[in-house]
Amino acid sequence: MNSNTNRRDFLSTASTATLGALAAGCPVTSAEAKAKIDSLKSTADTVIVLWMAGGMASTDTFDPKRYVPYEKGLDPKRVLSTFPAIDTAVDGLKFTEGLEKIGAVMDRGTLIKTYRAADLGFILHSRHQYHWHTAYEPPLTVAAPHIGSWISRSLGPLNPDLPAFIDIGQTFDSGEKESLKAFHTSGFLGSEFAPFFLVEPDQAVEAVKPPVGMSDTRFAKRYQAYKKMLAESPIQQHGSEYQRESLLKSIDNAQRLLSSPKARKAFDLSLEPKESYDTYKVGGRFGLGCLLARRLTEAGARFIEVTHGYYPFKYWDTHDNGHTRLKQLKAMIDAPIAQLVLDLEARKLLDRTLIVLASEFSRDMMMEGKPEKRVKDQVNVPPKIDGLQHYGMHRHFTGAGSVLLFGGGVKKGFVYGETADERPCTTVKNPVTTEQLHASIYRAMGIPHDHHYNVEQRPFYVTPDGTAEPVMELFG
Amino acid sequence: MFIFLAGLLIPVAAPANPEPRKMPAAVQRSVDFAEDIKPILERSCVNCHANGKRKGGFSIDHLHSFIAGGDSGPAVRQGKSAESLLIELVLSNDPDELMPSKGKRLSLDEVALLRAWIDQGLKWEKGFTFAKFRNAPVAPRKVVLPDGPEANPVDRLLAPYYSKHKIDPAVTVPDRIFVRRVFLDTIGLLPSPGEVAAFREDKRPDKHMHLVEELLQDKKNYAEHWITFWSDCFRNSYTRQYHGGGGKRITDWLKKSLEENKPYDQFVRELINPVGGSDGFIKGVAWRGTVNASQVVEMQAAQNVAQVFLGLNIKCASCHDSFINDWTLKQTYSLASIFSDGPMDVHRCNKPTGDKAQPAFLYPELGTIDAGSPRKERVKQLSEIITSPKNGRLARTAVNRLWAIFFGRGLVDPVDEMDNPTWNQDLLDWLAVDFVDHGYDLKRTMSLLLTSRAYQRPSVRLDEDAEEFVFQGPVVRRMSAEQFLDGIDQVIVAAGKDAPTRHTGGKRAGMRNLDRLMRTLGRPKRDVVVTRRESTATTAQLIELSNGKPFANIMVKGGKAWKGSGHAADAIVGELFANAIGRSPSEKEMQSAQSVLGSPVNAQGVEDLLWMLAMHPEFQLIH
């Protein structure tokens, strides 16, 4: 697939089809911005975000510190990691126990140890997640687009038969659902660039088929009859009316996607060989989401996010039993993520696919916030640990967190940033902010960090004011 | 920038021995004025040749003044950059000639851009000027209604406009188009076939007026339609519960206010200085944690009051003095601090400046806020100043919003930038004063607009490429999410015997909580103010309508309902056409539609025909 042609085609279509967009006061891409995207050499065509929603403790995953095994009466201040460290494929780089498989593919990836979450005061997961996904802090006067929407708006689909931005695994039925909806949106970019939601990877194919109960034949016939009916309409149509055109063009696009054998194949996990399917299945819904992401990448998706979903106090949101729960969580992600890397590599897609594993912030047993910006504690930590329920990283730590990157032009077997060996295990060298992380992802995709669209006469940038620079050391 | 009387100016910073420069070729791509040209002109020219300054008699404030040139003659020859004085002067070696006369000379890349711009026909951003930002007058302006044969004041005021633009005022749409348009615009519902027929058969010359009045008196449906528009404006989400106490609902107050057609000045006063149930608008959206200084609830209140009631954008000026209008950080803070319990610390780009804000209204000539009084008193003063008859801006903004809703484009556009020029000042000013003179009665102004012949004109497409907007009739619009879903429900309900008209069979879409289907169809989440929705279709929407479960279920329900209606195939087709798109099918359409229904008629066939009609441009578009 020639991605450059598609990209340029999309941009030119977008610019000629802006009549309606203009009428609705929609954002406009400038000629200069278009030229810039074309001239900036990308290192990736697709982004896969593996979202560890809830706050993944780095010292119990990818950045081990002093391990103190559980015993009754333990002083929590002594514990930095609740898992022993293990070797990885990279000399001198250790992970915690339970991440052996990802460790084994680290010679293909980069670990950022020093992701620093923003200072947003009294911690609220959904607000940090909003910030991570948009680079903007709510509330705002303009609805900020999700990074996936920015990318699909800027580059268009890689394969026009697939939605450009696919979001796998998040539902909106938890206690913070309204806050989650606030950033799972294309915002001012308009609904054309909104995420295409898939909840159950096993049933993803239903989203690219005719509705349940309707055969392909009937679906095709319905559309043919529809087109015939339009042709037969006795009402004189106004020459080229953009409202009508946009409607007919959109129906045509939808019909094409919902009838496309290629799209359907990509979405259909039942077509995957059993052995491969089972490898991913170990990780449950999240694992199958990784499998789906791989298949969609092969088919030409532009931006994919996979998550088990954010649900208060569930998954990585470990307010209790952190150690016990992380055992399960690591078992959930280890094999599928390693397999995703290997599969993409085997298909020669890893070089042009950027995988980003991240979470809104890290966790620590003692510290809430970061050393220089402590915030109100939310979790009670007893002076002596008298049960496993208290053994784990239960407070929200924003001083240093882990981000894994694979493929898409990033260095292989590389570690960026240093964290302290003693509490608070915070950033001591090379901090990376959310904005820099975004700028780096955009850079990989060939989008300048000051790329913007004008809304209400003012420029709205991919990162606030377009000032965040990519971390170029990450790239090979 | 480049034309002056030699000898009068002494160039200072021109390079002592400038390298001779060859004329670069024009760039090949199409250049964009805003992105490519404006920055060059802004950096190198505006100091001497804009904003009222005309060195050498040359001003670039407007395209026409640009082309006209200065004392040395025309600055450019359109389409012929190589022969344009502008290019000659920016490349010149002669320090007496070289432009800009001060500062850095233009790079060859920039010259190549300017050449391309001239060659490509000097495209200028429509309405753009380098001149100081325009500030429209705030005071009301009385316009004497001219004499004329037209009964409706709107038409009378438009008469000179029509003759100037050679528009035949007599052209109007057929009855069925009018009925559908006015139903959707007043109560958001489709007319039943019976209601269309009754109107067609009505022989009264003033039947349009009767219908408009009747619809505006349908209080329940009026309120349940207009609550959508106002909830978008006031960020009134039915479901939002951010952690942090944001987003208090005003639904009950709003619905009641609409049902009783609360005078607009009172409506605004109650939103600013809340009564029971109306405080959500000023309370704003809060998230737990610390918030950027430009987004504290007091600033939100200031921004939203300015945007919704006055058509002013002070969002930029919440961080720093605005780059897009004259509003300053200080003014925004003054407005915000009316809503603050204590004095507010002014922050520029989230950093304290050390200044304290002094409560004041944006237009001090309209009234003074007593800075020493408690918050409650200040807010009350603001609510009175803003709704004082001296504030023509409040009324202009409101009538302009109504105009834009009914005609698809405002008298001033965009509707939230009321300092922009209008295409018909007399009409805007007359409507605004009439609105105030009649007790801020929204329905009266609506009635004036809807009973005008202007509103009966055939719909037109909006030509954004046109140099100047010319009003020719209402712009074609697409149904809102709520109108669309209500309309489908109506078509389904109509299958029942003696089905009530103006009924969707359940809670109307605009009264329901936001769901995925409505969200996809464009109903906003209401976490930011939305005064106008996107009206073009998107692929995402049509995917949802083609295979999404909620809509597929509605179609199945409709298929069953009509199959079970007991009608014969031709009657089903006829009824569906009449209910959905307000006309009978042609012979061909009848034949094709019947073959879709199957023989004998099956529910799936009816379902498919219903879907086809729901996707029909004649259904989704308001002509």
Interface residues (C-beta under 8 A of the other chain):
Chain A: L19 G20 A21 L22 A23 A24 G25 C26 S30 A31 E32 A33 A35 D119 L120 G121 F122 I123 L124 S126 R127 E137 P138 P139 L140 T141 V142 A143 P163 E176 E178 S179 K181 A182 T185 G190 S191 E192 A194 F196 E206 A207 V208 K209 P210 P211 V212 G213 M214 R218 K221 R222 A225 Y226 K228 M229 L230 E232 S233 P234 I235 Q237 H238 S240 E241 Y242 Q243 R244 S246 L247 L248 K249 S250 I251 N253 A254 Q255 L257 L258 N454 E456 Q457 R458
Chain B: R29 S30 V31 D32 A34 E35 D36 S237 T239 R240 Q241 Y242 H243 G244 G246 G284 V285 A286 W287 R288 G289 T290 V291 N292 Q295 Q300 Q303 N313 K315 C316 S318 F323 I324 R409 P414 D416 E417 S459 V460 R461 L462 E464 D465 V475 V476 R477 R478 T520 G522 P524 K525 D527 V528 V529 R532 R533 E534 S535 T536 A537 T538 T539 A540 Q541 L542 I543 L545 S546 N547 G548 K549 A552 V556 R583 S586 K588 E589 S592 A593 S595 V596 Q604 D608 W611 M612 M615 H616 P617 E618 Q620 L621
